[in-house]
Structures are given as structure tokens and as C-alpha cells.
Amino acid sequence: MGIPEREPCPDRILDDLGSAFSMGAVGGSAFHFLKGVYQSPNGARFIGGSQAVRMNAPRVGGSFAVWGGLFSAFDCTAVYIRQKEDPWNAIISGAATGGLLSMRQGIKVASRSALFGGVLLAMIEGAGIMMTKAMSAQQEELMYVDDLPGGAQGMPQEAAQVPSTSSSWFGGWFGGGKEEEKKSGGSGVKTEILESFDSPMPPTFEFK
């Protein structure tokens, strides 16, 4: 299962702007409804929660939409300048968005916001890359297990035929050689007997 690609750059701004507004409106509605219900007196909690949603949810959604639209605009600008798609575009866009939104509060605040935005986007991109690698590794492992001749057990037939006794140097100290001789069925004795019949000198019989 591949990762869905993003919209092309001109349409990406509108898409991210709408997604950010929807996310902010839904999350803000839930948060301010609970806050309004908690702060309202008994008998008017539902009405207070509804008023809090009407007053605050559009503002939160608009804030998210502004952030998402600026981020996508900076992202498209970085893609146009660098002529490639990589996580650095998102990191640069996050830093530029955080700095621009805090520009009215001064250079120091804008610098801190830009640094925070860049670090936040770097963490998000890093987490996404790690998840993608983990999912791809898991899919490759599942495909490898399905292709093995050993079946559902996930072991090849050659590995299943390997004896369970250890062939390390501990076997020579603790009787591993004796066990191997027992399992071989006394092949050494049979070899000696066969060699005795192959002797070039025929047996002689003397009668006294």
C-alpha cells in the first residue's frame, strides 16, 4: 500500500487551506463546546456550549486556514526554487510560516517562532519517514515469508532438515561425539568389517 501523493502545487494551496479550516473548525467546536458546558450554570449548559461554539469555532478554523494556506504557499515556492520534492521543503515552509505569523511581535519573537516551526515540521517529517520505512520493511518481510518454500511456518525446507543438536565445540567436551556415533548406527564398525573381507590374503585353515 503506497502513500497517497499530494495535489500539484497550484491546487495544493486550496486543498491544504480547506483541510486546515475543517480540522480547526471541528477541533475548536469540540473544545469550546466542552469549555462552554463546563463554565455555564446548571440548566443552561447546552445553550452555553452552543454559544461558545458559534463564537469561537470560526475563529479557530480561520487561524488554522491561514496557517495551512501560508504553509502550502511557502511549500510551493520552495518546490519551484529547488525543483524537487523532499522533507526540506516542509521544514523551510514551517519555519517561514511561523516567522511570518509572528512578525508583528518583533524580530526576536519571529525568530523563535520560525525556529519552533522548523523543528516541529522536522519532527513531523522524521516521524513520517520512520513510519514509512517501518511499513515498507514489514511488507517486505511478509512478502518474503509468503515466498518461502517452508509454507506458513516461515522456515525454508533446508532449515527444517538441520538437526537440533548443537555442533559447537561444547559437543566435544560433553559427549556430543558419542551421540553422533549412536545416531550414525555404528558405521565405523561396519567399515572395519567390510575392509577385513577386502584383504588380499585369503584365510587359511589348519587342522591339527
C-alpha positions as CSV (number, residue, x, y, z in Angstrom):
1,M,0.0,0.0,0.0
2,G,1.7,3.2,-1.2
3,I,1.5,6.6,0.4
4,P,-1.0,8.9,-1.4
5,E,0.6,11.7,-3.3
6,R,-0.3,15.3,-2.6
7,E,-2.0,17.6,-5.1
8,P,0.1,19.6,-7.6
9,C,1.3,22.9,-6.4
10,P,-1.4,25.3,-7.6
11,D,-4.2,23.2,-6.3
12,R,-2.3,22.2,-3.2
13,I,-2.8,25.6,-1.6
14,L,-6.6,25.4,-1.8
15,D,-6.6,21.8,-0.7
16,D,-4.5,22.4,2.4
17,L,-6.4,25.6,3.2
18,G,-9.7,23.8,3.2
19,S,-8.4,20.8,5.1
20,A,-6.8,23.1,7.8
21,F,-10.1,25.1,8.2
22,S,-12.1,21.9,8.6
23,M,-9.7,20.5,11.1
24,G,-9.6,23.7,13.1
25,A,-13.4,24.1,13.0
26,V,-14.1,20.6,14.1
27,G,-11.4,20.6,16.8
28,G,-12.3,24.1,18.0
29,S,-16.0,23.2,18.1
30,A,-15.4,20.2,20.3
31,F,-13.0,22.1,22.6
32,H,-15.2,25.2,23.1
33,F,-18.4,23.2,23.4
34,L,-16.9,21.3,26.4
35,K,-15.5,24.5,27.8
36,G,-18.8,26.3,27.4
37,V,-20.7,23.4,29.1
38,Y,-18.3,23.4,32.0
39,Q,-18.5,27.2,32.5
40,S,-22.2,27.5,32.1
41,P,-24.6,27.3,35.1
42,N,-26.9,24.4,35.7
43,G,-29.9,24.3,33.3
44,A,-28.2,26.2,30.6
45,R,-25.1,24.1,29.9
46,F,-26.1,23.0,26.4
47,I,-27.1,26.6,25.4
48,G,-23.8,27.9,26.8
49,G,-21.8,25.2,24.9
50,S,-23.6,26.0,21.7
51,Q,-22.9,29.8,22.0
52,A,-19.3,29.1,22.7
53,V,-19.1,27.0,19.5
54,R,-20.7,29.8,17.4
55,M,-18.4,32.4,18.8
56,N,-15.1,30.6,18.8
57,A,-15.2,27.8,16.2
58,P,-15.0,30.0,13.1
59,R,-12.1,31.9,14.6
60,V,-10.1,28.8,15.3
61,G,-10.9,27.4,11.9
62,G,-9.8,30.7,10.3
63,S,-6.5,30.6,12.2
64,F,-5.8,27.1,11.0
65,A,-6.7,28.0,7.5
66,V,-4.3,30.9,7.5
67,W,-1.5,28.7,8.8
68,G,-2.3,26.0,6.3
69,G,-2.6,28.4,3.3
70,L,0.7,30.1,4.2
71,F,2.5,26.8,4.7
72,S,1.3,25.5,1.3
73,A,2.3,28.7,-0.4
74,F,5.8,28.6,1.0
75,D,6.0,24.9,0.2
76,C,5.1,25.5,-3.5
77,T,7.6,28.4,-3.5
78,A,10.3,26.1,-2.2
79,V,9.4,23.4,-4.7
80,Y,9.6,25.9,-7.5
81,I,13.0,27.3,-6.4
82,R,14.6,24.0,-5.5
83,Q,13.0,22.0,-8.3
84,K,12.5,18.9,-6.2
85,E,10.2,17.4,-3.5
86,D,11.8,16.4,-0.2
87,P,11.3,16.9,3.5
88,W,13.4,20.1,3.5
89,N,10.6,21.9,1.7
90,A,8.3,21.2,4.6
91,I,10.9,22.3,7.2
92,I,11.6,25.5,5.3
93,S,7.9,26.2,4.9
94,G,7.2,25.6,8.6
95,A,10.0,27.9,9.7
96,A,8.8,30.6,7.2
97,T,5.2,30.3,8.2
98,G,6.0,30.6,12.0
99,G,8.2,33.6,11.4
100,L,5.8,35.4,9.2
101,L,2.8,35.0,11.5
102,S,4.8,36.3,14.5
103,M,6.5,39.2,12.6
104,R,4.3,41.9,14.2
105,Q,5.6,41.0,17.6
106,G,9.2,41.7,16.8
107,I,12.3,40.1,15.3
108,K,13.1,38.0,18.4
109,V,9.6,36.5,18.7
110,A,9.5,35.9,15.0
111,S,12.9,34.2,15.1
112,R,11.8,31.9,18.0
113,S,8.6,31.1,16.2
114,A,10.5,30.3,13.0
115,L,12.8,28.0,14.9
116,F,9.9,26.3,16.6
117,G,8.1,25.9,13.3
118,G,11.1,24.4,11.6
119,V,11.8,22.0,14.5
120,L,8.1,21.0,14.7
121,L,8.0,20.2,10.9
122,A,11.3,18.4,11.1
123,M,9.9,16.1,13.9
124,I,6.7,15.5,11.9
125,E,8.7,14.7,8.7
126,G,11.1,12.4,10.6
127,A,8.2,10.6,12.2
128,G,6.6,10.2,8.8
129,I,9.8,8.8,7.3
130,M,10.3,6.3,10.1
131,M,6.7,5.1,9.8
132,T,7.1,4.7,6.0
133,K,10.3,2.7,6.4
134,A,8.7,0.5,9.1
135,M,5.7,-0.2,7.0
136,S,7.8,-1.0,3.9
137,A,10.1,-3.3,5.9
138,Q,7.1,-5.1,7.4
139,Q,5.6,-5.5,3.9
140,E,8.9,-6.9,2.5
141,E,9.1,-9.3,5.4
142,L,5.6,-10.5,4.8
143,M,6.3,-11.0,1.1
144,Y,9.5,-12.9,1.9
145,V,7.6,-15.2,4.3
146,D,4.9,-15.9,1.8
147,D,7.5,-16.8,-0.9
148,L,9.4,-19.2,1.4
149,P,9.1,-23.0,0.4
150,G,8.5,-23.9,4.0
151,G,4.9,-22.7,3.9
152,A,3.1,-20.9,6.7
153,Q,5.7,-21.8,9.3
154,G,8.0,-19.2,7.7
155,M,11.0,-21.6,7.6
156,P,12.7,-22.9,4.5
157,Q,12.9,-26.7,4.0
158,E,16.7,-26.7,4.3
159,A,16.5,-25.1,7.7
160,A,13.9,-27.6,8.7
161,Q,16.2,-30.5,7.9
162,V,19.0,-29.3,10.1
163,P,19.4,-31.5,13.2
164,S,18.6,-29.9,16.6
165,T,21.8,-31.0,18.2
166,S,24.5,-28.4,18.6
167,S,27.6,-28.7,16.5
168,S,29.7,-26.3,18.6
169,W,32.9,-27.1,20.4
170,F,30.9,-27.9,23.6
171,G,29.9,-31.2,22.0
172,G,33.4,-32.5,22.1
173,W,33.7,-31.8,25.8
174,F,30.3,-33.1,26.9
175,G,29.7,-36.2,24.9
176,G,28.5,-34.8,21.7
177,G,30.7,-37.2,19.7
178,K,29.2,-40.2,21.4
179,E,25.7,-39.1,20.5
180,E,26.7,-38.7,16.9
181,E,28.2,-42.2,16.9
182,K,25.0,-43.7,18.3
183,K,22.9,-41.8,15.7
184,S,25.2,-43.0,12.9
185,G,24.3,-46.6,13.7
186,G,27.9,-47.8,14.2
187,S,29.1,-47.0,10.8
188,G,32.7,-47.2,11.9
189,V,32.4,-50.9,12.9
190,K,30.7,-51.8,9.6
191,T,33.5,-50.2,7.7
192,E,36.1,-52.2,9.5
193,I,34.3,-55.5,8.8
194,L,34.0,-54.7,5.1
195,E,37.7,-53.8,4.9
196,S,38.6,-57.2,6.5
197,F,36.8,-59.0,3.7
198,D,38.7,-57.0,1.1
199,S,42.1,-58.3,2.4
200,P,44.3,-59.6,-0.4
201,M,45.4,-62.7,1.6
202,P,42.8,-65.4,1.7
203,P,42.2,-67.1,5.1
204,T,44.0,-70.4,5.8
205,F,42.6,-73.3,7.7
206,E,44.9,-75.6,9.6
207,F,43.8,-78.9,11.1
208,K,45.7,-80.4,14.0
